[in-house]
């Protein structure tokens, strides 16, 4: 009986924790894509990124290293969203800004939606 109660509580805590944190930006449109140098990619959104790291004073921007494998994927998805007027949803690093644009939150996950 005691083991079953512990299992139930652990399962319940997993679902409550996973449902608390929503995306850092949700259902946003891409309004501008900036590419500077070989690594700096950053994008302006129609919404604010929240929560975001303290260094991210440009609250409606996300940044990434466009030369990395994931950065190339981010760029392709963001270009598609911009060209097709689709929305994006995603997450940023809670403690770090883009190393290539110090006032922009570092992108860690993105989803494209129709």
N, CA, C and O of each residue as an XYZ file, in Angstrom:
456
protein
N       0.814     -1.188      0.000
C       0.000      0.000      0.000
C       0.867      1.265      0.000
O       0.617      2.200     -0.761
N       1.878      1.280      0.856
C       2.771      2.435      0.964
C       3.516      2.680     -0.351
O       3.675      3.829     -0.765
N       3.971      1.615     -1.007
C       4.674      1.746     -2.288
C       3.751      2.339     -3.353
O       4.178      3.177     -4.148
N       2.509      1.914     -3.370
C       1.561      2.440     -4.351
C       1.286      3.921     -4.116
O       1.141      4.684     -5.071
N       1.215      4.326     -2.869
C       0.987      5.736     -2.550
C       2.163      6.587     -3.014
O       1.969      7.675     -3.555
N       3.377      6.098     -2.804
C       4.572      6.830     -3.242
C       4.598      6.924     -4.765
O       4.901      7.986     -5.309
N       4.289      5.847     -5.451
C       4.246      5.865     -6.914
C       3.218      6.872     -7.414
O       3.480      7.626     -8.351
N       2.060      6.879     -6.788
C       1.011      7.815     -7.190
C       1.469      9.261     -6.987
O       1.250     10.100     -7.861
N       2.094      9.563     -5.862
C       2.565     10.922     -5.593
C       3.657     11.345     -6.568
O       3.677     12.489     -7.023
N       4.562     10.430     -6.890
C       5.606     10.737     -7.859
C       5.007     11.013     -9.234
O       5.415     11.955     -9.913
N       4.064     10.213     -9.634
C       3.399     10.403    -10.915
C       2.642     11.721    -10.944
O       2.698     12.448    -11.936
N       1.946     12.028     -9.882
C       1.197     13.275     -9.789
C       2.133     14.479     -9.850
O       1.822     15.459    -10.527
N       3.266     14.426     -9.162
C       4.209     15.544     -9.174
C       4.809     15.738    -10.563
O       5.060     16.874    -10.966
N       5.041     14.667    -11.296
C       5.560     14.773    -12.660
C       4.587     15.546    -13.539
O       5.004     16.445    -14.269
N       3.308     15.217    -13.487
C       2.336     15.898    -14.329
C       2.130     17.344    -13.911
O       1.938     18.206    -14.768
N       2.164     17.625    -12.639
C       1.959     19.005    -12.208
C       3.150     19.872    -12.585
O       2.958     21.028    -12.962
N       4.378     19.358    -12.497
C       5.563     20.126    -12.875
C       5.600     20.335    -14.381
O       5.918     21.433    -14.837
N       5.285     19.315    -15.160
C       5.378     19.444    -16.603
C       4.317     20.361    -17.171
O       4.497     20.877    -18.274
N       3.235     20.586    -16.476
C       2.183     21.443    -17.011
C       2.299     22.888    -16.537
O       1.558     23.747    -17.016
N       3.202     23.175    -15.615
C       3.323     24.518    -15.066
C       4.015     25.461    -16.040
O       3.551     26.587    -16.222
N       5.087     25.051    -16.660
C       5.891     25.930    -17.499
C       5.425     25.858    -18.950
O       5.553     24.825    -19.606
N       4.889     26.957    -19.432
C       4.515     27.024    -20.837
C       5.706     27.576    -21.617
O       6.750     27.889    -21.044
N       5.537     27.687    -22.905
C       6.615     28.186    -23.758
C       7.015     29.607    -23.366
O       6.203     30.372    -22.847
N       8.269     29.943    -23.621
C       8.768     31.293    -23.334
C       8.224     32.313    -24.337
O       8.108     33.498    -24.027
N       7.897     31.846    -25.528
C       7.158     32.662    -26.495
C       6.207     31.724    -27.218
O       6.562     30.587    -27.532
N       4.991     32.207    -27.483
C       3.950     31.316    -27.996
C       3.106     32.020    -29.054
O       2.633     33.140    -28.856
N       2.932     31.336    -30.180
C       2.044     31.817    -31.236
C       2.471     33.196    -31.751
O       1.637     34.084    -31.928
N       3.765     33.364    -31.987
C       4.334     34.642    -32.422
C       4.634     34.614    -33.917
O       4.884     33.555    -34.492
N       4.607     35.772    -34.525
C       5.011     35.914    -35.926
C       6.444     36.436    -35.967
O       6.879     37.160    -35.071
N       7.163     36.064    -37.006
C       8.519     36.562    -37.241
C       8.398     37.849    -38.047
O       7.803     37.857    -39.125
N       8.966     38.944    -37.521
C       8.870     40.229    -38.220
C      10.182     40.649    -38.877
O      10.180     41.483    -39.783
N      11.305     40.078    -38.429
C      12.607     40.462    -38.977
C      13.604     39.351    -38.697
O      13.594     38.760    -37.618
N      14.461     39.067    -39.663
C      15.539     38.093    -39.499
C      16.845     38.811    -39.792
O      17.014     39.403    -40.858
N      17.771     38.755    -38.833
C      19.051     39.439    -38.976
C      20.160     38.398    -39.008
O      20.214     37.505    -38.162
N      21.036     38.521    -39.982
C      22.183     37.637    -40.110
C      23.420     38.515    -40.199
O      23.570     39.289    -41.145
N      24.309     38.396    -39.213
C      25.505     39.238    -39.176
C      26.735     38.366    -38.963
O      26.809     37.636    -37.973
N      27.673     38.428    -39.852
C      28.873     37.622    -39.732
C      28.592     36.150    -39.966
O      27.539     35.785    -40.488
N      29.525     35.317    -39.584
C      29.393     33.881    -39.869
C      28.553     33.129    -38.836
O      28.137     31.999    -39.093
N      28.299     33.731    -37.678
C      27.608     32.999    -36.616
C      26.341     33.669    -36.092
O      25.412     32.970    -35.689
N      26.274     34.985    -36.084
C      25.190     35.709    -35.433
C      23.897     35.662    -36.237
O      23.805     36.229    -37.326
N      22.901     34.978    -35.686
C      21.558     35.007    -36.237
C      20.615     35.436    -35.133
O      20.647     34.872    -34.040
N      19.782     36.417    -35.397
C      18.755     36.770    -34.427
C      17.509     37.253    -35.151
O      17.561     37.729    -36.284
N      16.383     37.111    -34.452
C      15.073     37.262    -35.064
C      14.178     38.107    -34.162
O      14.171     37.937    -32.942
N      13.424     39.019    -34.773
C      12.424     39.809    -34.048
C      11.071     39.113    -34.146
O      10.688     38.613    -35.203
N      10.360     39.090    -33.031
C       9.043     38.460    -32.954
C       7.972     39.500    -32.644
O       8.281     40.611    -32.213
N       6.721     39.137    -32.864
C       5.610     40.040    -32.547
C       5.222     39.994    -31.076
O       4.316     40.714    -30.658
N       5.882     39.171    -30.295
C       5.555     39.047    -28.875
C       6.829     39.133    -28.042
O       7.941     39.070    -28.566
N       6.641     39.277    -26.749
C       7.774     39.334    -25.823
C       8.140     37.927    -25.368
O       7.271     37.077    -25.179
N       9.430     37.696    -25.198
C       9.929     36.441    -24.648
C       9.879     36.576    -23.136
O      10.488     37.479    -22.562
N       9.139     35.662    -22.487
C       8.967     35.762    -21.041
C       8.715     34.391    -20.441
O       7.757     33.741    -20.860
N       9.480     33.918    -19.519
C      10.631     34.580    -18.906
C      11.835     34.552    -19.838
O      11.899     33.761    -20.779
N      12.773     35.424    -19.556
C      14.010     35.494    -20.330
C      15.146     35.855    -19.376
O      14.891     36.336    -18.272
N      16.388     35.633    -19.781
C      17.505     35.962    -18.887
C      17.627     37.473    -18.676
O      17.173     38.262    -19.504
N      18.229     37.853    -17.592
C      18.376     39.275    -17.241
C      19.157     40.051    -18.300
O      18.930     41.249    -18.472
N      20.063     39.398    -19.006
C      20.873     40.071    -20.028
C      20.068     40.407    -21.286
O      20.521     41.207    -22.105
N      18.896     39.819    -21.452
C      18.103     39.982    -22.678
C      17.226     41.225    -22.606
O      16.024     41.138    -22.356
N      17.839     42.381    -22.829
C      17.079     43.637    -22.794
C      16.206     43.805    -24.040
O      15.215     44.534    -24.000
N      16.553     43.152    -25.126
C      15.724     43.169    -26.336
C      14.702     42.036    -26.193
O      14.926     40.925    -26.672
N      13.587     42.326    -25.535
C      12.640     41.309    -25.093
C      11.857     40.600    -26.168
O      11.278     39.545    -25.907
N      11.819     41.145    -27.372
C      11.082     40.468    -28.433
C      12.005     39.827    -29.470
O      11.576     39.532    -30.585
N      13.268     39.610    -29.104
C      14.242     38.977    -29.998
C      14.711     37.642    -29.438
O      14.759     37.442    -28.225
N      15.057     36.729    -30.348
C      15.727     35.475    -29.993
C      16.992     35.376    -30.841
O      17.020     35.857    -31.974
N      18.030     34.758    -30.300
C      19.290     34.651    -31.016
C      19.831     33.237    -30.994
O      19.455     32.428    -30.145
N      20.719     32.943    -31.940
C      21.302     31.604    -32.057
C      22.563     31.671    -32.917
O      22.804     32.659    -33.610
N      23.351     30.618    -32.861
C      24.555     30.475    -33.677
C      24.136     29.823    -34.991
O      23.880     28.620    -35.030
N      24.064     30.597    -36.055
C      23.561     30.074    -37.330
C      24.546     29.139    -38.023
O      24.193     28.526    -39.031
N      25.781     29.013    -37.509
C      26.754     28.112    -38.119
C      26.673     26.686    -37.550
O      27.221     25.754    -38.138
N      25.994     26.519    -36.416
C      25.862     25.183    -35.811
C      24.762     24.388    -36.521
O      23.957     24.966    -37.251
N      24.723     23.092    -36.315
C      23.696     22.254    -36.943
C      22.297     22.679    -36.507
O      21.397     22.813    -37.336
N      22.115     22.892    -35.192
C      20.789     23.322    -34.740
C      20.481     24.739    -35.213
O      19.327     25.055    -35.501
N      21.491     25.589    -35.297
C      21.293     26.946    -35.789
C      20.837     26.970    -37.239
O      20.017     27.804    -37.623
N      21.365     26.064    -38.038
C      20.922     25.960    -39.440
C      19.466     25.516    -39.500
O      18.709     25.992    -40.346
N      19.070     24.614    -38.617
C      17.669     24.192    -38.549
C      16.780     25.344    -38.095
O      15.710     25.562    -38.664
N      17.216     26.084    -37.073
C      16.455     27.237    -36.601
C      16.267     28.249    -37.736
O      15.163     28.749    -37.955
N      17.348     28.542    -38.448
C      17.270     29.531    -39.524
C      16.289     29.083    -40.609
O      15.489     29.884    -41.093
N      16.351     27.814    -40.987
C      15.440     27.302    -42.015
C      13.978     27.411    -41.559
O      13.110     27.822    -42.330
N      13.721     27.044    -40.314
C      12.350     27.100    -39.802
C      11.863     28.542    -39.679
O      10.710     28.837    -39.996
N      12.726     29.431    -39.226
C      12.335     30.825    -39.067
C      12.121     31.510    -40.416
O      11.221     32.339    -40.554
N      12.939     31.169    -41.405
C      12.727     31.697    -42.755
C      11.398     31.206    -43.321
O      10.667     31.964    -43.959
N      11.092     29.933    -43.084
C       9.808     29.379    -43.540
C       8.644     30.087    -42.856
O       7.652     30.416    -43.506
N       8.755     30.321    -41.558
C       7.695     31.016    -40.820
C       7.510     32.439    -41.342
O       6.382     32.909    -41.492
N       8.611     33.115    -41.614
C       8.552     34.486    -42.123
C       7.908     34.530    -43.503
O       7.032     35.357    -43.755
N       8.336     33.647    -44.392
C       7.836     33.638    -45.768
C       6.370     33.227    -45.858
O       5.638     33.719    -46.716
N       5.940     32.330    -44.977
C       4.569     31.797    -45.059
C       3.604     32.443    -44.069
O       2.415     32.126    -44.066
N       4.107     33.341    -43.234
C       3.294     34.005    -42.213
C       2.744     33.018    -41.181
O       1.660     33.225    -40.635
N       3.492     31.947    -40.916
C       3.136     30.988    -39.877
C       3.585     31.532    -38.527
O       4.316     32.520    -38.464
N       3.151     30.891    -37.452
C       3.568     31.307    -36.113
C       4.628     30.355    -35.567
O       4.755     29.214    -36.009
N       5.381     30.858    -34.597
C       6.407     30.064    -33.921
C       6.156     30.086    -32.422
O       5.629     31.049    -31.864
N       6.550     29.000    -31.801
C       6.482     28.839    -30.356
C       7.814     28.249    -29.921
O       8.376     27.420    -30.637
N       8.335     28.654    -28.762
C       9.613     28.080    -28.366
C      10.091     28.475    -26.988
O       9.396     29.131    -26.212
N      11.314     28.042    -26.719
C      11.963     28.250    -25.431
C      13.334     28.887    -25.630
O      13.971     28.722    -26.670
N      13.765     29.612    -24.619
C      15.106     30.187    -24.587
C      15.817     29.705    -23.320
O      15.186     29.224    -22.379
N      17.124     29.843    -23.322
C      17.918     29.521    -22.139
C      17.559     30.526    -21.048
O      17.562     31.732    -21.295
N      17.253     30.046    -19.853
C      16.825     30.925    -18.758
C      17.931     31.818    -18.201
O      17.643     32.806    -17.526
N      19.197     31.480    -18.477
C      20.297     32.186    -17.823
C      21.320     32.771    -18.780
O      22.267     33.418    -18.333
N      21.162     32.564    -20.086
C      22.216     32.933    -21.025
C      21.654     33.655    -22.242
O      20.620     33.271    -22.788
N      22.345     34.696    -22.652
C      22.022     35.369    -23.904
C      22.897     34.801    -25.010
O      23.867     34.090    -24.750
N      22.543     35.123    -26.233
C      23.329     34.669    -27.379
C      24.752     35.204    -27.251
O      24.929     36.395    -26.992
N      25.772     34.362    -27.424
C      27.149     34.850    -27.328
C      27.506     35.819    -28.461
O      28.513     36.523    -28.379
N      26.696     35.856    -29.500
C      26.975     36.702    -30.657
C      26.147     37.980    -30.670
O      26.401     38.880    -31.471
N      25.152     38.062    -29.780
C      24.309     39.254    -29.644
C      23.918     39.313    -28.169
O      22.926     38.709    -27.760
N      24.689     40.033    -27.384
C      24.617     39.972    -25.927
C      23.332     40.420    -25.256
O      23.164     40.202    -24.056
N      22.416     41.041    -25.997
C      21.169     41.522    -25.383
C      19.943     40.737    -25.863
O      18.810     41.201    -25.735
N      20.182     39.548    -26.415
C      19.125     38.724    -27.010
C      19.131     37.338    -26.364
O      20.190     36.729    -26.214
N      17.948     36.835    -25.981
C      17.840     35.511    -25.363
C      18.302     34.422    -26.324
O      18.028     34.491    -27.522
N      18.999     33.421    -25.806
C      19.529     32.314    -26.602
C      18.448     31.270    -26.848
O      17.918     30.694    -25.898
N      18.121     31.023    -28.089
C      17.091     30.064    -28.482
C      17.544     28.634    -28.195
O      18.684     28.273    -28.486
N      16.647     27.811    -27.620
C      16.975     26.408    -27.352
C      15.992     25.435    -27.989
O      16.304     24.253    -28.132
N      14.807     25.912    -28.375
C      13.777     25.015    -28.922
C      12.767     25.854    -29.697
O      12.379     26.934    -29.253
N      12.345     25.353    -30.855
C      11.357     26.093    -31.637
C      10.391     25.139    -32.317
O      10.747     24.025    -32.703
N       9.156     25.610    -32.453
C       8.090     24.852    -33.126
C       7.407     25.793    -34.113
O       7.111     26.942    -33.786
N       7.160     25.299    -35.314
C       6.497     26.078    -36.366
C       5.061     25.604    -36.485
O       4.806     24.400    -36.485
N       4.102     26.549    -36.589
C       2.673     26.205    -36.667
C       1.974     26.934    -37.805
O       2.322     28.064    -38.148
N       0.991     26.270    -38.376
C       0.133     26.915    -39.387
C      -0.936     27.722    -38.696
O      -1.764     28.346    -39.360
